[in-house]
Amino acid sequence: MQIDIFTACDIAQLISGKVVLSGTFHFINATVFPVKSTFAVVIALSLSEEEINQEQHLVLKCVSPSNEVLFEPEQKFAPNEPYVSFVINLRDFPLSTEGVYRLELYWNGVCEQVFSFTAKKQ
């Protein structure tokens, strides 16, 4: 498995098998904390021949600056083509404090990549 895209952005959709995204970021600015934020996480993967038609297990963890796991959605699937994409839309997601939040991407139990963004007060 190869990670082609793993990012957070303002808006994302899957249209006709294509990922359409707008406004990638590494910072969320707020005037006060806690704050609710709406954003999307986009994951696009290229799979090896051996991974096609085999059950795969994808987990996305969001970890707070205090190392608390805020959410941990998971997806088990058996892809039938070499490319798969996911858009996870987070509406009114609670950011409790300033600091660095981590999005951790696990593939079959192994953390493959981490995307970090910083929530900061304006």
Summary of the structure (lengths in Angstrom):
residues: 122
radius of gyration: 15.1
end to end distance: 39.0
largest distance: 48.7
contacts: 338
relative contact order: 0.30
helix: 0%
strand: 70%
